[in-house]
Amino acid sequence: MSATHDHGRDPSASECADFLEQIVYLIDNELDKTDCALVRAHLDSCNPCLEKYDLQRTVKSIVARSCSESAPAELRERVLLRIREVQVRITDV
């Protein structure tokens, strides 16, 4: 990543686009130290990108937490029963 940000001016939309692509990699700790430092410096100086970063981090956290929960046994039984009913109707047609 070679984009830099002049702290004396607002970043352009294309500069922000370059950094926004890197946000997911930053959240997942998949950037090398140099790119990580560049993205963090940009986030420190660009509120719109920082807000998008915070949103991405929050969504990722919620999804991770939601994926670790399992459905109650009663719900699972009802869903499986409904699937069997639909399969029976399909084979009867």
Secondary structure as UniProt FT lines:
FT   TURN            7..8
FT   HELIX           13..27
FT   TURN            28..29
FT   HELIX           33..45
FT   HELIX           47..67
FT   HELIX           73..92
//
